[in-house]
Amino acid sequence: MSGAIHRDVRSQLLGALTFAATLLVAGCAGADADQPAADDPLVVGAAADLRPAFEELGEAFTEDTGTPVDFTFGSSGQLAQQVSEGAPIELYASADAGFVDRVLDAGVGDADTRTTYAIGRIVVWSLDEDLAALDPRDLTDVTIETIAIANPDHAPYGRAAREALISAGVWDELEPRLVYGENIADTQRIAGSGNADVAIVALSLALATDEDGRGHWTGIDESLHEPLRQDLLVTTDDPDRAAIAAAFTDLVGSEQGREVMARYGFVVPDDAATASQAADAADTDR
């Protein structure tokens, strides 16, 4: 699905491309041959919960601008470390605002480009419809042998899962039954392969599997964990590449982008109607 990107987004990108092309034609002295050209793919490092929504937005961005987008999906913490150590990621989209702080503290990224683009939600997910209907407090059922969550040390959705289980008063009892995914997508894969009875995953991934007809889910009360505030940041210091990254950021925040994000269960900031719809979606398996 693709809709036209807002005119000022396209204008910004075309301006960056035109400027870069002018420099190339002029044979700009001292240019570094290793630097990416203006028409090279935009490199985005994004939290694993974003895969369904960002892949759709990436296709729209490419169709409307001609610039491809290369995504690296993983845990927010691992991506933050890579960006901080100089990985060639031009836009970093975290599932947790704290990891954006770490990137900025490492001297990487433009703080003025920092944007809160979504609030995430977690759900109980399982191939078994009955198990997927359980409240976190009921996961102590003796028939449940294994529960998958993302590693809370570097995956924000794993941290939220741990907070929810602690708030529900069942963490100590369930901890011996836990298995850990490297990121939230890996966590769902563990349960989807039958190597865990249930998993606590991102609503966005649960909705994506709805389309495949696999799995069932029930929303977890958001009061059981700290809000999953998701921020992004332009991390390239090349002005032309930064303009392209900013154009993708503008798409995420555009009407089209907000519709895509809400459809995958994210609460879109500063939009009460969309936030209400996303919260309602998290309450019931569908």
Rosetta silent file (secondary structure, phi, psi, omega in degrees, C-alpha in Angstrom):
SEQUENCE: MSGAIHRDVRSQLLGALTFAATLLVAGCAGADADQPAADDPLVVGAAADLRPAFEELGEAFTEDTGTPVDFTFGSSGQLAQQVSEGAPIELYASADAGFVDRVLDAGVGDADTRTTYAIGRIVVWSLDEDLAALDPRDLTDVTIETIAIANPDHAPYGRAAREALISAGVWDELEPRLVYGENIADTQRIAGSGNADVAIVALSLALATDEDGRGHWTGIDESLHEPLRQDLLVTTDDPDRAAIAAAFTDLVGSEQGREVMARYGFVVPDDAATASQAADAADTDR
SCORE:     score description
SCORE:     0.000 S_00000001
   1 L     0.000  136.448  178.973    0.000    0.000    0.000 S_00000001
   2 L  -146.182  138.014  171.278    1.295    3.423   -0.849 S_00000001
   3 L  -124.286  166.431 -178.106   -0.112    6.922   -0.697 S_00000001
   4 L   -68.452  131.800  174.357    1.522   10.144   -1.733 S_00000001
   5 L   -71.730  144.740 -179.468    3.960   11.487    0.793 S_00000001
   6 L   -49.578  140.248 -171.750    3.196   15.023    1.878 S_00000001
   7 H   -54.130  -36.359 -176.968    4.559   17.505   -0.682 S_00000001
   8 H   -72.834  -26.307  175.326    7.076   19.045    1.699 S_00000001
   9 H   -65.918  -47.811 -179.764    8.582   15.618    2.462 S_00000001
  10 H   -64.454  -39.728 -179.679    9.118   14.947   -1.247 S_00000001
  11 H   -62.593  -40.624  179.639   10.421   18.451   -1.799 S_00000001
  12 H   -62.240  -45.330 -178.635   12.935   18.026    1.025 S_00000001
  13 H   -66.935  -45.738 -179.157   14.215   14.749   -0.404 S_00000001
  14 H   -62.173  -35.487  177.359   14.371   15.974   -3.997 S_00000001
  15 H   -63.113  -41.784  178.971   16.288   19.012   -2.820 S_00000001
  16 H   -64.687  -41.484 -179.529   18.857   16.784   -1.122 S_00000001
  17 H   -66.270  -40.987 -179.968   19.196   14.603   -4.224 S_00000001
  18 H   -64.006  -42.766 -179.696   19.580   17.600   -6.524 S_00000001
  19 H   -63.452  -43.613 -179.733   22.252   19.135   -4.326 S_00000001
  20 H   -64.147  -40.572 -179.925   24.194   15.871   -4.167 S_00000001
  21 H   -63.939  -37.174  178.112   23.968   15.421   -7.948 S_00000001
  22 H   -62.230  -41.674  178.694   25.323   18.936   -8.459 S_00000001
  23 H   -63.808  -38.542 -179.294   28.335   18.131   -6.289 S_00000001
  24 H   -67.294  -43.435  179.914   29.015   14.965   -8.242 S_00000001
  25 H   -63.306  -36.988 -179.054   28.853   16.699  -11.609 S_00000001
  26 L   -76.436   -8.053 -179.192   31.179   19.396  -10.361 S_00000001
  27 L    62.855   50.950 -175.433   33.660   16.751   -9.213 S_00000001
  28 L   -48.110  121.118 -176.705   33.756   18.103   -5.697 S_00000001
  29 L   -66.466  138.775  174.987   37.406   18.059   -4.594 S_00000001
  30 L    81.057    6.469 -179.752   38.269   15.905   -1.608 S_00000001
  31 L   -65.528  141.467 -179.490   35.040   13.889   -1.673 S_00000001
  32 L   -85.897  117.465 -177.035   35.341   10.580    0.142 S_00000001
  33 L   -64.077  -18.856 -178.856   34.640    7.737   -2.281 S_00000001
  34 L   -83.646  -11.844  179.487   33.481    5.591    0.633 S_00000001
  35 L   -72.273  141.860 -179.555   30.630    7.935    1.506 S_00000001
  36 L   -66.246  142.896  175.509   27.170    6.781    0.329 S_00000001
  37 L   -76.270  163.299 -175.957   25.725    8.495   -2.714 S_00000001
  38 L   -63.998  -24.887 -178.755   22.424   10.329   -2.456 S_00000001
  39 L   -98.877    8.374  173.899   20.603    7.557   -4.336 S_00000001
  40 L   -71.502  159.129  179.281   22.031    4.717   -2.197 S_00000001
  41 L   -59.103  142.719  171.139   19.574    2.916    0.106 S_00000001
  42 E   -74.315  128.299 -177.175   18.673    4.628    3.350 S_00000001
  43 E   -99.572  116.717 -176.148   20.026    2.428    6.152 S_00000001
  44 E  -118.776  124.686  171.279   17.611    2.144    9.092 S_00000001
  45 E   -99.215  119.021 -171.189   18.286    0.273   12.322 S_00000001
  46 E  -134.762  146.068  176.346   14.911   -0.448   13.915 S_00000001
  47 E   -57.622  146.242 -172.192   13.509   -2.351   16.882 S_00000001
  48 H   -62.144  -26.401  179.936   12.153   -5.779   15.918 S_00000001
  49 H   -66.743  -15.018 -175.103    8.570   -4.854   16.825 S_00000001
  50 H   -88.561   -7.504 -171.659    8.601   -2.384   13.914 S_00000001
  51 H   -51.591  -52.912 -176.101    9.188   -4.903   11.125 S_00000001
  52 H   -60.987  -45.712 -176.544    5.579   -5.182    9.809 S_00000001
  53 H   -71.702  -45.171 -175.917    4.848   -1.441    9.914 S_00000001
  54 H   -71.489  -33.022  176.421    8.258   -0.180    8.772 S_00000001
  55 H   -64.125  -38.139  177.115    8.531   -2.639    5.891 S_00000001
  56 H   -66.544  -42.981  179.234    5.208   -1.340    4.590 S_00000001
  57 H   -68.738  -33.247  177.391    6.334    2.260    5.029 S_00000001
  58 H   -62.821  -41.099  177.672    9.674    1.452    3.393 S_00000001
  59 H   -63.549  -41.463  178.754    7.894    0.203    0.290 S_00000001
  60 H   -63.895  -41.679 -179.683    5.793    3.379    0.183 S_00000001
  61 H   -62.121  -44.725 -179.581    8.886    5.549    0.619 S_00000001
  62 H   -66.197  -42.264 -179.577   10.697    3.815   -2.221 S_00000001
  63 H   -63.201  -37.998 -175.206    7.707    3.969   -4.544 S_00000001
  64 H   -86.625  -22.713 -175.327    7.197    7.675   -3.947 S_00000001
  65 H  -119.459  -19.169 -175.650   10.843    8.815   -3.889 S_00000001
  66 L    83.506   -1.665  179.602   12.850    6.158   -5.728 S_00000001
  67 L   -95.882  118.639  177.655   15.140    5.730   -2.702 S_00000001
  68 L   -69.243  161.020  176.375   15.320    2.151   -1.368 S_00000001
  69 E  -125.646  124.486  174.773   15.360    1.475    2.377 S_00000001
  70 E  -102.012  118.567 -179.004   17.579   -1.191    3.941 S_00000001
  71 E  -101.429  140.106  165.275   16.339   -2.251    7.382 S_00000001
  72 E  -116.957  112.374 -178.680   18.269   -3.941   10.148 S_00000001
  73 E  -101.863  138.322  179.521   15.800   -5.190   12.758 S_00000001
  74 E  -172.456 -166.517  177.325   16.946   -6.275   16.203 S_00000001
  75 L   -74.389  146.127 -177.774   16.824   -5.471   19.898 S_00000001
  76 H   -60.287  -39.879 -178.173   16.961   -1.776   20.704 S_00000001
  77 H   -66.702  -43.154  179.092   19.900   -2.213   23.058 S_00000001
  78 H   -66.195  -40.202  177.755   22.046   -4.141   20.614 S_00000001
  79 H   -65.562  -39.745  178.440   21.298   -1.664   17.833 S_00000001
  80 H   -60.201  -40.809  178.386   22.101    1.263   20.147 S_00000001
  81 H   -64.235  -43.024  179.814   25.500   -0.276   20.867 S_00000001
  82 H   -62.444  -45.029  179.669   26.182   -0.779   17.162 S_00000001
  83 H   -62.472  -44.000 -178.450   25.205    2.804   16.327 S_00000001
  84 H   -63.160  -28.692 -178.702   27.301    4.155   19.203 S_00000001
  85 L   -92.394    8.055  172.752   30.302    2.200   17.926 S_00000001
  86 L    99.285   13.056  176.661   30.032    3.654   14.425 S_00000001
  87 L   -58.712  143.368 -175.461   27.850    1.199   12.515 S_00000001
  88 L   -76.748   57.744  176.565   26.708    2.785    9.205 S_00000001
  89 L  -101.367  128.616 -172.944   23.106    3.249   10.350 S_00000001
  90 L   -98.086  -19.733  177.479   21.588    6.540    9.244 S_00000001
  91 E  -142.989  126.402 -177.940   18.319    6.409   11.194 S_00000001
  92 E  -112.862  120.499  179.657   17.853    4.632   14.537 S_00000001
  93 E  -116.025  107.827 -174.561   14.313    3.740   15.640 S_00000001
  94 L   -97.381  156.231  172.160   14.241    2.397   19.187 S_00000001
  95 L   -90.026    5.095 -177.708   11.480    0.698   21.158 S_00000001
  96 L  -151.949  130.814 -177.555   12.651    2.633   24.199 S_00000001
  97 H   -63.644  -28.862 -177.802   13.580    6.270   24.662 S_00000001
  98 H   -62.327  -33.865  179.281   16.389    5.374   27.065 S_00000001
  99 H   -72.691  -27.534  172.897   18.467    3.748   24.348 S_00000001
 100 H   -66.674  -38.229  174.729   18.222    6.922   22.267 S_00000001
 101 H   -57.094  -42.572 -178.096   19.667    8.731   25.301 S_00000001
 102 H   -64.584  -39.874  178.998   22.615    6.307   25.235 S_00000001
 103 H   -63.464  -45.380  179.233   23.269    6.955   21.552 S_00000001
 104 H   -64.718  -38.937  178.648   23.244   10.704   22.111 S_00000001
 105 H   -63.575  -26.296  178.081   25.479   10.336   25.171 S_00000001
 106 L   -81.013    0.467  178.711   27.951    8.509   22.916 S_00000001
 107 L    83.558   19.075 -178.885   28.111   11.619   20.735 S_00000001
 108 L  -113.524  138.312  174.924   26.147   10.137   17.853 S_00000001
 109 L    95.431  160.318  179.989   23.045   11.638   16.263 S_00000001
 110 L  -105.129  110.205 -176.495   21.335   15.002   16.065 S_00000001
 111 H   -57.921  -27.494 -179.574   19.230   15.637   19.170 S_00000001
 112 H   -68.599  -17.388 -179.448   17.060   18.065   17.196 S_00000001
 113 H   -93.855   -2.534 -178.082   15.811   15.166   15.065 S_00000001
 114 L   -63.371  131.610 -176.805   14.684   13.087   18.042 S_00000001
 115 E  -140.862  133.475  169.294   11.006   12.165   17.725 S_00000001
 116 E   -85.002  112.897 -172.547    8.587   10.076   19.783 S_00000001
 117 E  -105.880  -12.419 -177.675    6.760    8.215   17.042 S_00000001
 118 E  -168.650  160.253  167.887    4.750    5.578   18.942 S_00000001
 119 E  -118.257  127.424 -176.345    3.812    3.960   22.227 S_00000001
 120 E   -89.609  164.837  177.569    4.013    0.147   22.145 S_00000001
 121 L  -132.752  150.197  177.200    1.770   -2.502   23.730 S_00000001
 122 E  -114.902  153.643 -177.706    2.434   -6.053   24.920 S_00000001
 123 E  -140.960  158.918  167.373    0.200   -9.123   24.722 S_00000001
 124 E   -85.434  127.650 -174.713    0.086  -12.758   25.758 S_00000001
 125 E  -129.683  140.456  178.750    0.522  -14.791   22.549 S_00000001
 126 E  -159.994  155.681  170.662    0.256  -18.512   21.868 S_00000001
 127 L   -71.065  -23.037  179.728   -0.601  -21.033   19.182 S_00000001
 128 L   -90.906  117.977 -175.477   -3.065  -22.414   21.758 S_00000001
 129 H   -60.886  -38.235 -179.119   -6.173  -20.250   21.903 S_00000001
 130 H   -66.938  -41.789  179.218   -6.936  -21.153   25.525 S_00000001
 131 H   -68.043  -35.860 -179.607   -3.440  -20.282   26.732 S_00000001
 132 H   -66.070  -19.849 -177.754   -3.450  -17.023   24.783 S_00000001
 133 L   -84.922   -3.267 -174.969   -6.559  -15.947   26.690 S_00000001
 134 L   -76.377  142.871  169.818   -4.799  -16.061   30.055 S_00000001
 135 L   -75.199  151.919  177.624   -4.094  -13.017   32.182 S_00000001
 136 H   -50.256  -33.941 -179.564   -0.444  -12.733   33.320 S_00000001
 137 H   -66.461  -21.181 -177.548   -1.584  -13.748   36.822 S_00000001
 138 H   -93.593   -1.167 -178.436   -2.857  -17.036   35.390 S_00000001
 139 L   -71.444   -4.910  175.599    0.399  -18.019   33.693 S_00000001
 140 L   -75.943   -5.194  177.819    1.311  -19.914   36.869 S_00000001
 141 L   -47.723  132.109 -174.470   -0.956  -22.720   35.652 S_00000001
 142 L   -66.982  -17.769  179.386    1.038  -25.936   36.062 S_00000001
 143 L   -75.331  -14.518  178.418    0.211  -27.015   32.503 S_00000001
 144 L   -90.875  110.399 -176.212    2.353  -24.139   31.194 S_00000001
 145 L   -90.868  -33.613 -173.856    5.922  -25.394   31.184 S_00000001
 146 L  -139.289  135.060  178.657    7.706  -22.659   29.238 S_00000001
 147 E  -126.239  129.353 -179.277    7.098  -18.932   28.740 S_00000001
 148 E  -100.783  132.292  169.201    9.121  -16.861   26.273 S_00000001
 149 E  -135.563  159.511  175.978    9.975  -13.208   26.778 S_00000001
 150 E   -72.060  151.857  179.871   12.589  -11.024   25.113 S_00000001
 151 L   -58.784  113.701 -174.472   15.849  -10.556   26.993 S_00000001
 152 L   -69.638  -11.271 -179.471   15.025   -7.671   29.358 S_00000001
 153 L   -71.731  -29.627 -179.295   18.649   -6.562   29.490 S_00000001
 154 L  -137.940    4.006  178.901   18.575   -5.132   25.969 S_00000001
 155 L  -118.505  113.064 -177.724   15.006   -5.562   24.661 S_00000001
 156 H   -56.289  -36.191  179.527   12.449   -2.995   25.894 S_00000001
 157 H   -69.587  -29.222  173.816    9.529   -5.350   25.283 S_00000001
 158 H   -69.466  -39.365  176.874   11.269   -7.952   27.435 S_00000001
 159 H   -63.086  -41.714  178.341   11.708   -5.388   30.179 S_00000001
 160 H   -64.154  -37.936  177.057    8.009   -4.512   29.955 S_00000001
 161 H   -62.452  -45.059  178.553    7.139   -8.221   30.176 S_00000001
 162 H   -61.783  -43.693  178.601    9.265   -8.576   33.312 S_00000001
 163 H   -60.473  -41.244 -179.453    7.664   -5.486   34.851 S_00000001
 164 H   -64.754  -40.894 -179.735    4.183   -6.855   34.100 S_00000001
 165 H   -70.113  -35.621  175.713    4.970  -10.214   35.701 S_00000001
 166 H   -65.902  -46.299  179.654    6.473   -8.511   38.753 S_00000001
 167 H   -61.564  -34.011  179.791    3.430   -6.228   39.062 S_00000001
 168 L   -78.688   -5.984  177.085    1.156   -9.262   38.749 S_00000001
 169 L    76.959   22.518 -175.843    3.048  -10.896   41.624 S_00000001
 170 L  -121.440    2.984 -175.174    4.100  -13.972   39.626 S_00000001
 171 H   -59.095  -48.741 -176.075    7.700  -13.228   38.575 S_00000001
 172 H   -61.026  -38.984 -179.517    9.406  -15.330   41.262 S_00000001
 173 H   -72.670  -34.609 -174.743    7.214  -18.337   40.521 S_00000001
 174 H   -89.295  -21.321 -173.601    7.532  -18.051   36.738 S_00000001
 175 H   -51.853  -40.578  179.046   11.208  -17.136   36.412 S_00000001
 176 H   -65.125  -17.312 -178.459   12.384  -20.789   36.338 S_00000001
 177 H   -96.022   -1.141 -173.533   10.057  -21.426   33.379 S_00000001
 178 E   -82.323  142.633  167.102   11.234  -18.478   31.294 S_00000001
 179 E  -123.466  150.592 -170.333   13.208  -18.687   28.064 S_00000001
 180 E  -117.313  129.304  172.056   14.632  -15.555   26.475 S_00000001
 181 E   -88.273  154.054  178.860   14.566  -14.369   22.886 S_00000001
 182 L   -66.798  -30.549  176.181   17.283  -12.075   21.572 S_00000001
 183 L  -150.734 -178.331 -172.612   14.583   -9.617   20.533 S_00000001
 184 H   -72.427  -29.370  176.356   10.802   -9.555   20.436 S_00000001
 185 H   -69.709  -39.783  177.539   10.563  -11.177   17.001 S_00000001
 186 H   -64.640  -35.365  178.186   12.836  -14.004   18.145 S_00000001
 187 H   -62.468  -45.041  177.920   10.624  -14.409   21.215 S_00000001
 188 H   -65.916  -35.732  178.778    7.538  -14.923   19.067 S_00000001
 189 H   -61.669  -38.942  179.769    9.487  -17.340   16.868 S_00000001
 190 H   -60.347  -47.490  179.694   10.288  -19.475   19.930 S_00000001
 191 H   -71.271  -35.466 -179.325    6.609  -19.812   20.829 S_00000001
 192 H   -67.849  -24.278  178.992    5.569  -20.154   17.187 S_00000001
 193 L   -89.267   -1.421  179.904    7.927  -23.106   16.747 S_00000001
 194 L    87.862    5.942 -179.999    6.450  -24.885   19.750 S_00000001
 195 L   -88.444    2.889  169.479    9.512  -24.355   21.962 S_00000001
 196 L  -149.109  146.452 -178.879    7.452  -22.316   24.423 S_00000001
 197 L   -72.555  -40.672  179.093    3.821  -22.679   25.414 S_00000001
 198 E  -140.815  165.330  175.073    3.183  -18.940   25.487 S_00000001
 199 E  -142.564  154.365  170.014    5.097  -15.726   24.869 S_00000001
 200 E  -105.979  114.604 -171.901    4.742  -12.103   25.815 S_00000001
 201 E  -131.539  177.309  177.514    5.245  -10.182   22.594 S_00000001
 202 E   -74.337  140.820  176.218    4.532   -6.873   20.876 S_00000001
 203 H   -56.849  -36.322 -178.443    0.978   -6.232   19.761 S_00000001
 204 H   -59.548  -40.035  179.840    2.347   -5.258   16.342 S_00000001
 205 H   -73.762  -34.608  176.694    3.740   -8.761   15.799 S_00000001
 206 H   -63.347  -41.884  179.159    0.559  -10.390   17.085 S_00000001
 207 H   -66.975  -36.074  178.842   -1.481   -8.399   14.583 S_00000001
 208 H   -64.951  -37.673  179.092    0.914   -9.333   11.785 S_00000001
 209 H   -74.529  -21.943  172.052    0.448  -13.037   12.537 S_00000001
 210 H   -54.536  -40.321 -177.903   -3.320  -12.492   12.483 S_00000001
 211 H   -64.812  -27.717  179.803   -2.897  -11.935    8.755 S_00000001
 212 H   -89.449   -6.367 -179.253   -1.239  -15.363    8.461 S_00000001
 213 L    74.919   21.209 -179.147   -3.949  -17.065   10.489 S_00000001
 214 L  -118.155  135.739  172.682   -1.454  -18.225   13.122 S_00000001
 215 L    85.533  161.224  178.903   -1.563  -17.636   16.819 S_00000001
 216 E  -138.111  157.732 -176.114   -3.917  -15.993   19.283 S_00000001
 217 E  -154.728  158.111  174.056   -3.408  -13.146   21.706 S_00000001
 218 E  -140.438  135.739 -177.584   -4.888  -11.086   24.533 S_00000001
 219 E   -66.260  148.086  176.190   -3.746   -7.627   25.582 S_00000001
 220 L   -99.982  134.999  179.775   -1.913   -7.059   28.877 S_00000001
 221 L   -52.404  119.142 -175.669   -3.092   -4.260   31.150 S_00000001
 222 H   -67.401  -15.184  177.797   -0.756   -1.374   30.347 S_00000001
 223 H   -73.077  -10.136 -178.805   -0.809   -0.239   33.990 S_00000001
 224 H   -81.884   -8.238 -178.644    1.328   -3.304   34.826 S_00000001
 225 L  -146.662  161.537  176.603    4.422   -1.866   33.128 S_00000001
 226 L   -66.197  148.894 -179.631    6.097    1.423   32.305 S_00000001
 227 L   -58.806  139.784  176.899    5.000    2.955   28.974 S_00000001
 228 E   -89.153   76.929  179.544    6.910    1.709   25.944 S_00000001
 229 E   -77.883  120.678 -174.150    7.759    5.136   24.559 S_00000001
 230 E  -108.119  121.439 -177.767    9.454    4.624   21.198 S_00000001
 231 E  -115.382  154.018  171.558   11.812    7.315   19.862 S_00000001
 232 E  -127.971  164.643 -172.353   13.817    7.643   16.670 S_00000001
 233 E  -154.508  133.489  172.146   16.891    9.669   15.810 S_00000001
 234 E   -74.227  125.901 -172.706   18.808   10.645   12.675 S_00000001
 235 L  -116.015    0.358  174.314   22.305    9.242   13.244 S_00000001
 236 L   -89.955  145.693  177.236   24.221   10.215   10.108 S_00000001
 237 L  -101.711    5.418  175.030   26.289   13.399   10.130 S_00000001
 238 L   -82.027  121.298 -174.417   26.225   13.727    6.328 S_00000001
 239 H   -58.775  -39.184 -178.395   23.797   16.601    5.570 S_00000001
 240 H   -69.748  -42.386  177.689   22.472   15.065    2.369 S_00000001
 241 H   -68.323  -34.889  178.210   21.911   11.646    3.926 S_00000001
 242 H   -63.166  -36.249  177.944   20.378   13.303    6.983 S_00000001
 243 H   -64.434  -37.351  177.998   17.833   15.009    4.721 S_00000001
 244 H   -68.158  -43.410  177.607   16.837   11.614    3.317 S_00000001
 245 H   -61.689  -39.217  178.709   16.562   10.142    6.825 S_00000001
 246 H   -65.359  -33.705  178.402   14.459   13.147    7.867 S_00000001
 247 H   -65.538  -39.237  176.395   12.165   12.524    4.906 S_00000001
 248 H   -67.186  -39.559  175.881   11.519    8.964    6.126 S_00000001
 249 H   -57.790  -43.151  179.394   10.926   10.339    9.630 S_00000001
 250 H   -63.537  -35.543  177.244    8.372   12.743    8.167 S_00000001
 251 H   -64.059  -43.512  179.472    6.630    9.823    6.454 S_00000001
 252 H   -58.774  -37.866 -178.738    6.338    7.941    9.754 S_00000001
 253 H   -89.013   -1.964 -179.705    4.719   11.012   11.307 S_00000001
 254 L   -76.334  172.269  177.636    2.499   11.814    8.331 S_00000001
 255 H   -56.999  -43.081  178.673   -1.192   10.923    8.099 S_00000001
 256 H   -62.385  -46.561 -178.896   -0.260    7.905    5.990 S_00000001
 257 H   -64.883  -40.716 -179.612    2.423    6.801    8.436 S_00000001
 258 H   -65.444  -35.581  177.609    0.209    7.247   11.473 S_00000001
 259 H   -64.702  -42.661  179.197   -2.493    5.135    9.846 S_00000001
 260 H   -64.453  -46.571 -178.589   -0.012    2.325    9.220 S_00000001
 261 H   -61.980  -42.794  179.333    1.383    2.502   12.754 S_00000001
 262 H   -65.736  -34.925  179.993   -2.093    2.493   14.315 S_00000001
 263 H   -64.938  -27.384  176.801   -3.135   -0.452   12.152 S_00000001
 264 L   -95.925   18.852  169.177   -0.309   -2.460   13.701 S_00000001
 265 L    88.876    3.101  178.491   -1.474   -1.587   17.201 S_00000001
 266 L   -79.162  142.701  171.174    0.831    1.284   18.087 S_00000001
 267 E   -83.205  121.239 -178.881   -0.537    4.224   20.026 S_00000001
 268 L   -88.020  124.066 -177.051    0.323    7.290   17.964 S_00000001
 269 L   -57.868  145.486  173.427    1.340   10.249   20.171 S_00000001
 270 L    63.190   26.284  176.880   -0.892   13.301   20.345 S_00000001
 271 L  -137.279   91.277 -172.978   -3.775   11.606   18.591 S_00000001
 272 H   -59.545  -40.407 -177.791   -6.464   10.724   21.113 S_00000001
 273 H   -65.211  -46.144  179.444   -8.719    8.958   18.600 S_00000001
 274 H   -65.312  -40.908  179.518   -5.938    6.757   17.263 S_00000001
 275 H   -61.065  -41.238  178.499   -4.661    6.049   20.769 S_00000001
 276 H   -63.381  -41.090  179.443   -8.134    4.946   21.828 S_00000001
 277 H   -64.307  -41.780 -178.606   -8.423    2.642   18.814 S_00000001
 278 H   -67.491  -39.038  178.235   -5.037    1.074   19.519 S_00000001
 279 H   -64.955  -41.038  177.293   -5.889    0.550   23.185 S_00000001
 280 H   -62.482  -39.021 -179.046   -9.181   -1.090   22.217 S_00000001
 281 H   -63.755  -32.310 -176.652   -7.344   -3.353   19.784 S_00000001
 282 H   -77.986  -11.079 -175.300   -5.044   -4.564   22.543 S_00000001
 283 H   -83.949  -21.738 -171.399   -7.937   -5.629   24.757 S_00000001
 284 L  -140.306  136.811  172.980   -9.327   -8.436   22.629 S_00000001
 285 L   -67.344  141.878  178.946   -7.994  -11.162   20.367 S_00000001
 286 L  -143.116    0.000    0.000   -9.356  -10.799   16.858 S_00000001
